[in-house]
Amino acid sequence: MVSLTDQGGASIGLGAERRATIRFGVRAIAAVYQARVPQAEIIVRRVFGVGGAGIVNRHRPNRTWAWPSATWGSLPAKGGVEAAFRAQLDTAPDRSAEIARIEAQLEALASPFRTVERFGVQDLIDPRESRAVLCEWVRDASRVLPEQLGRPAFGTRP
């Protein structure tokens, strides 16, 4: 299984609850975690929160690369600042200016070079290398595939 990942996260809020977004999302994540096939991922842009955690099974050996354009973490800075810094923003004299200041501060720290190791990404690659690294991975994965086929690793899906 190969994922070219751009996952901004899962929807939250009353509307998402009414649409059962998280229920369907968890079901999809469970299917990924049950899969016994080799998994690889290239993070091309975004990976945030629970939605991003379910793209590949991060508890099994897999291969993950990222492009320099990638950003990942618990919350994206855009929109996440209002949630993570709510108390600070509620007391700020100029809410918009404080949001801009915090976003600028976070943006200065947001570099794939700083987070690549922390999030289990093995290599930061030039996008032009994507086909070559995936072809090499497929050759390696095809050798172990017969050993990994079979029933899911754990029980039923939610």
Solvent accessible surface area in square Angstrom, and as a share of the most:
residue,aa,sasa,rsa
1,M,82,0.36
2,V,67,0.38
3,S,21,0.14
4,L,111,0.55
5,T,2,0.01
6,D,63,0.32
7,Q,51,0.22
8,G,32,0.31
9,G,26,0.25
10,A,41,0.32
11,S,59,0.38
12,I,157,0.80
13,G,38,0.37
14,L,108,0.54
15,G,32,0.31
16,A,6,0.04
17,E,124,0.56
18,R,183,0.67
19,R,154,0.56
20,A,17,0.13
21,T,39,0.22
22,I,91,0.46
23,R,150,0.55
24,F,124,0.52
25,G,29,0.28
26,V,59,0.34
27,R,111,0.40
28,A,60,0.47
29,I,37,0.19
30,A,11,0.08
31,A,32,0.25
32,V,26,0.15
33,Y,40,0.15
34,Q,10,0.04
35,A,28,0.22
36,R,82,0.30
37,V,46,0.27
38,P,17,0.11
39,Q,5,0.02
40,A,0,0.00
41,E,0,0.00
42,I,0,0.00
43,I,4,0.02
44,V,26,0.15
45,R,119,0.43
46,R,84,0.31
47,V,14,0.08
48,F,16,0.06
49,G,32,0.31
50,V,84,0.48
51,G,10,0.10
52,G,0,0.00
53,A,46,0.36
54,G,5,0.05
55,I,38,0.20
56,V,1,0.00
57,N,8,0.04
58,R,83,0.30
59,H,156,0.70
60,R,60,0.22
61,P,128,0.81
62,N,33,0.17
63,R,71,0.26
64,T,2,0.01
65,W,8,0.03
66,A,0,0.00
67,W,64,0.22
68,P,64,0.40
69,S,69,0.45
70,A,0,0.00
71,T,59,0.35
72,W,21,0.07
73,G,16,0.15
74,S,91,0.59
75,L,98,0.49
76,P,42,0.26
77,A,37,0.29
78,K,153,0.65
79,G,51,0.49
80,G,6,0.06
81,V,1,0.01
82,E,62,0.28
83,A,70,0.54
84,A,64,0.50
85,F,63,0.26
86,R,161,0.59
87,A,81,0.62
88,Q,73,0.33
89,L,2,0.01
90,D,90,0.46
91,T,115,0.67
92,A,22,0.17
93,P,147,0.93
94,D,78,0.40
95,R,102,0.37
96,S,82,0.53
97,A,52,0.40
98,E,29,0.13
99,I,29,0.15
100,A,57,0.44
101,R,117,0.43
102,I,3,0.01
103,E,29,0.13
104,A,64,0.50
105,Q,103,0.46
106,L,57,0.28
107,E,117,0.52
108,A,85,0.66
109,L,90,0.45
110,A,53,0.41
111,S,32,0.21
112,P,18,0.11
113,F,148,0.62
114,R,154,0.56
115,T,38,0.22
116,V,29,0.17
117,E,151,0.68
118,R,203,0.74
119,F,92,0.39
120,G,48,0.46
121,V,9,0.05
122,Q,92,0.41
123,D,59,0.31
124,L,45,0.23
125,I,12,0.06
126,D,43,0.22
127,P,59,0.37
128,R,207,0.75
129,E,80,0.36
130,S,16,0.10
131,R,195,0.71
132,A,67,0.52
133,V,29,0.17
134,L,29,0.14
135,C,62,0.37
136,E,100,0.45
137,W,33,0.11
138,V,77,0.44
139,R,142,0.52
140,D,67,0.34
141,A,11,0.09
142,S,62,0.40
143,R,166,0.61
144,V,59,0.34
145,L,62,0.31
146,P,97,0.61
147,E,135,0.60
148,Q,49,0.22
149,L,102,0.51
150,G,61,0.58
151,R,201,0.73
152,P,69,0.44
153,A,67,0.52
154,F,99,0.41
155,G,54,0.51
156,T,131,0.76
157,R,104,0.38
158,P,93,0.59
